[in-house]
Structures are given as structure tokens and as C-alpha cells.
């Protein structure tokens, strides 16, 4: 058995990791709810976000926060353009084509990032260094605490945005029934693109916050697949469910890696497959049988 | 336009109805058979590999193109075929028996996956198959006693009915025969009730169920057939690779198979073959491109995946039916000359097809 403080340490690391997955999953779920497109390139938005923040902080030299905002906004623009220019054209195509299209975006983004920012691992200077001691048992790195705090803040912001603002309520309407939303005079196309922008923004923020933990290179986008697994475990149609699933995956992972070294790195997928075999629609069912 | 005058009931049953089709098929078979006379060994091996990928493509096409079930883990079946065949052969099982056992094993694994997959749909299925693909690669890597792990596994020499096939042309003919069999069988499948029910499930599960199709069983069958064919391709691929390593059958390989059928054209057997041709020509074209482009662009490390991605995007956005769709339009142009109009194939505007109600 592990000593208690190691258990707590692993658990907190897991929670931080789960929060990072959760931030990426938040974007997945938003885009899915708006357009029923699962964006397999979402992890790449995160990777691009980390690189963009790095590039801005190096080019401008104004420190972390201005670069953070500029980087996230530029990736949000990329997200907006991806939807407005390309995803919009293929509405109504078979799901397989759409999946493959987003996977192809992943390839393009990875290759472009490598060409522009280089293929080496880079590190980003963030204001989060040092450690925080909790009681006398454990001390955690500040960067992990930053991820947890950022997740809480961003989730609260998204919650308020969708619940309280005109834009957010219009987006909800568009996601529930696009045609009816059109009839009500809601600019559905623009809102869908904006949803993509928000999803990309959150992913980019996650990338920048994860940068001190994972470092930055072109392959960190693969975290997106684990975030997707977490979102499915929890239930893809609801944001709280997806976040919970991501936290679960995040906490299970370090323990599984410790106790079952044979499945190191793939424990998330084992959990996913077990959940899907037991409950093929995810833990929270979102589809309904059509009645004739 | 060509009109088909049917003079007997056999005309309805005939596999190839039009004269043009017969001529084209005969020409392709003749060219395939005559290839060893015209090509050097290197190109012959490449052509054999192309045929193996065509078999795998047909396997995935039956599942994704015809039954509408996305699989991002098909390289897993390719790997099961390759490993099972090599392990059986190295234990002294003769080739013909080993191939049959391999196909059965891959088919059974496929049906087991299909059993669980028949209750999932849309992206749940995509992710589940992706996870299957990732896990099976890990299994190949970790099950050291059976697969040799990451050290790799040597594939026994090719020997059919006691005759060792050592020359490139001998192995090539094996590939040709099996590829023709698979293509013939698959296109016949879709003239049978079983195959028709696959297509019915793709087009609408609801209407298929209303017409008395057992949707769950159809999905299990489709997974089984598809996995069996892909397993056969894996067994043949093993002889081309001669040395198996787990990472050959990773997610990238699955994506390559997917790219093949998307570019070739969803929902047609010919599309799978065209996709295999495309995949085989692509690296050659890329290396040519690298020589032509100025070195500052041509020598970039990410050029290959970039073009890979850009081609998929262009194909899906502008020609959703892929090379096959382009070919159909070209044929239509000549058949109806001079009546082809820009609007002949305008895509209908459509709304979001929701998956939340099904």
C-alpha cells in the first residue's frame, strides 16, 4: 500500500489533470451541443493555444497575462474561421465524413504548428511556480492549483454565459432546434461559429495552463482524446456530467499507472470501453428512440 | 445513354450487365495477370501490397461505407489477422488452414465487438472503436509471450500447399487471386438480402426496422464480415512485412484505412480499390513533390501529414463521393453528351441531421 500522503498527492495531481481534461471536454461538449459535430481536432486547438501564448509572450515581452489573452483570442478566431469557412459546408453529410474531416484538421494543425513553431519541446514561463503546503502532509505545485482554479472560473463563466446572457440563451435555443431558432430570428450560423470560438478559447486556455506541467510540443494535442474519453464516461450531452467523467478519468489514471503498469497510459480507454459496454449510451443517456 | 434490353430472366441476375463493364473488368483482370511480364520485382511487390490494402479497404468499406458504422480501430483487425496467421504458421499449421482459422478468429472478434457496438451509434461508436484500436496495439505490445512484444515477431516463409512461394511474382499471384475473390464476393454480397439489409441500416435504422430487418444482428454481421476480410488482408500483409511490430497496427494505420475509403468514395467497392491505389501513389507523388519544390518548403518535416490532411479536407468538402463520385460524373458527362449541365449534380441543401433522436 501507498503511504497516505502519497495517496493524497496522487489524488490531487489526478484532480488537476482531470480539470485539464475537463476544460478540453467543455469545448467538445459545447461544440457537440451546438452542431452535433465531435471535433477530434480539439486537442490541437489546445496545442495551438499553448504555442500561441508562448509566441506572444516571447514576441511582445509583456509577461504572461497579456500573451495569455492574445493567444486565446487568436485561437478563438481560428475556431470561428474553421466553422465559418469549412464545417458549415458539410452540414448534413454522414457522420463518418465529419469525423474524418476533423481528424484531418488535427493533422493539418499539428503539421503547421511544427513548421511554424518548431518540432522541439518548448517551455513556457508562467507566474505559477513554487508550492503550496496543505497541512503538514502534502505540498502541491502552484501550476496544478492554477489549473483547478482556472477550471472553476471558466466553468462558472460558461454557466453564467449560457444561463444569463441573451447570446447564451440564443445559443441554447439554436442547439435545441436549429430550424425553430431560425424562425425566431436568431442568427444560427453566426452563433454556431461563435460556439466554436468559445470552445477553442477554452481549449487554448487549458493549453497555456497545462504548459508548465506537460511542456509544449506538437503532440500534446493527443490529450484531447483522453478528454473525449472522460466526457463520454460522464455523459456527452451534459456539461456537469462531462466534467465529472473527466475528473474520474484524471483521478483513476495515476493510480492505475501505479498499480497496473501493464496498461500505463491507456487506462483511460479501458475505463471508457468498460463504461460503453455496460452502458452504450454513456452514463447519462441523451438520445431518445424516435416514435413513429 | 445506353439502354438495357432484357430478353431473359438471367439478364436480371447477371453480375455484369453492360458490355462496357464486362470489357473493363476483363481488361483489369488481364492487366493484373500480365503484370509480372511487364514489371520489375520491386514494382510487383508494391502492386501486391496495393492489392492487400485494397482487400483491407473493401473490409472497412463494407462496415463504414455500406453499413454506416464508423470504425477508427480497423488496423486492430489487420493486426489480429497478421499476428494470428504468423503465430499459427510458425507452429507448423499449413497456410490454407491457417488462413481459414485467421479469418474465423478475426470474424469472431469482429462479431464480439459488433455485439457491443450494435447498441452504440454515431460518435460513441467512433470513440469505442478508437479505444479498441489503441488497446489492441497495447495488447500486441504487452503480450510478450505470444507476440514477441515490442521486439517484434518474424513471419514464417510463405508456403502454399507445400510449395514455397519465394519469387515476387508467386506472392503477387497469391495476392491477385485473393483480392479478386474478395472484390467479387463483396460486390455479390450487396446483391443479396444480407447485403441489402446492410445498406438499409445505413440509410435509416428506423425504416430498416420497420421493414423487418433485425438491426442488431445486421450490425453484428457487418462487423463480422468486415473484420474477417480485414483479417485476411492482415495475414497477407504479414508476408509483405516479414517482421511484425505492434506500432505498425496503431491508430495511424486505422486512419490510413479510413482515408483510403473516404478518398476512394464512400459506399462503393470500386471506391475502396481506387482509394488503395491513391494511398499507394501518394508517397511516390510526395517524394516527387519534394524534389520539385524549393528546399525551404520541400524539406520541411511536416509536409507529408500536412498534405495528407489537406487532401482529405478538399475531398470531403468538394467531392464527398471521392474519386468514385468523380468517375461517375465523368461517365455521365460522356454518356449524356452534350446534355451535362453544371446543375446536374448540385448538392441538395440539407439541415442538420440530428443523432439525438434516432
Contacts between the chains, C-beta under 8 A, distances in Angstrom:
chain1	res1	chain2	res2	distance
A	32	B	123	7.9
A	35	B	352	6.9
A	36	B	352	6.2
A	36	B	354	6.3
A	36	B	355	5.8
A	36	B	356	7.5
A	38	B	123	4.3
A	38	B	126	7.3
A	86	B	313	6.8
A	86	B	317	6.2
A	89	B	317	5.5
A	90	B	316	6.5
A	90	B	317	6.3
A	90	B	320	7.6
A	91	B	350	6.6
A	91	B	351	7.1
A	91	B	352	5.6
A	92	B	349	7.9
A	92	B	350	3.1
A	92	B	351	6.4
A	92	B	352	6.8
A	92	B	353	5.9
A	93	B	316	7.4
A	93	B	320	5.9
A	94	B	68	6.9
A	94	B	266	7.0
A	95	B	70	6.6
A	95	B	122	5.4
A	95	B	123	6.9
A	95	B	126	7.7
A	95	B	355	7.0
A	96	B	64	5.5
A	96	B	68	7.3
A	96	B	70	4.6
A	96	B	126	8.0
A	96	B	262	7.7
A	96	B	266	7.1
A	97	B	262	6.7
A	97	B	266	7.1
A	97	B	316	5.2
A	97	B	320	6.1
A	99	B	70	6.1
A	99	B	72	7.6
A	99	B	123	6.8
A	99	B	126	5.4
A	100	B	258	5.6
A	100	B	259	7.3
A	100	B	262	5.3
A	100	B	312	6.2
A	100	B	316	6.7
A	101	B	312	6.8
A	101	B	313	6.3
A	101	B	316	4.8
A	101	B	317	7.6
A	103	B	255	6.3
A	103	B	258	7.7
A	103	B	312	7.8
A	104	B	308	7.6
A	104	B	309	4.3
A	104	B	310	7.8
A	104	B	312	3.7
A	104	B	313	5.2
A	104	B	316	7.5
A	105	B	309	6.8
A	105	B	313	7.2
A	106	B	309	7.5
A	107	B	305	4.6
A	107	B	306	7.1
A	107	B	308	5.6
A	107	B	309	3.4
A	107	B	312	7.8
A	108	B	305	7.8
A	108	B	306	6.0
A	108	B	309	3.8
A	108	B	310	6.3
A	108	B	313	7.2
A	110	B	302	7.1
A	110	B	305	6.5
A	111	B	302	3.4
A	111	B	303	7.4
A	111	B	304	8.0
A	111	B	305	4.6
A	111	B	306	3.6
A	111	B	309	6.8
A	112	B	302	7.2
A	112	B	306	6.7
A	114	B	301	6.2
A	114	B	302	4.3
A	115	B	300	5.4
A	115	B	301	7.7
A	115	B	302	5.2
A	115	B	306	7.5
A	119	B	301	5.9
A	119	B	302	7.8
A	178	B	351	6.6
A	178	B	352	5.5
A	179	B	351	6.4
A	225	B	130	7.1
A	228	B	127	6.1
A	229	B	127	6.8
A	229	B	131	6.8
A	232	B	124	6.6
A	232	B	127	5.7
A	236	B	123	7.7
A	236	B	124	7.8
A	237	B	356	7.6
A	262	B	142	5.3
A	263	B	138	6.6
A	263	B	142	7.9
A	266	B	134	5.9
A	266	B	135	6.0
A	266	B	138	5.0
A	269	B	131	3.9
A	269	B	134	5.2
A	269	B	135	5.6
A	270	B	135	6.8
A	272	B	127	6.9
A	272	B	128	7.3
A	272	B	131	5.1
A	273	B	128	6.4
A	273	B	131	5.2
A	273	B	132	6.9
A	273	B	135	6.9
A	276	B	116	7.1
A	276	B	120	6.3
A	276	B	124	6.4
A	276	B	127	7.8
A	276	B	128	4.8
A	276	B	131	7.9
A	277	B	116	4.9
A	280	B	116	6.8
A	280	B	119	3.9
A	280	B	120	4.4
A	280	B	124	6.6
A	281	B	119	7.8
A	281	B	120	7.4
A	281	B	124	6.9
A	282	B	124	6.8
A	286	B	356	6.2
A	287	B	121	7.5
A	287	B	355	6.7
A	287	B	356	5.2
A	287	B	357	7.1
A	287	B	358	5.9
A	288	B	356	6.8
A	288	B	357	5.6
A	288	B	358	7.8
A	289	B	358	7.0
A	290	B	206	5.8
A	290	B	357	4.8
A	290	B	358	5.9
A	292	B	206	6.9
A	292	B	210	7.1
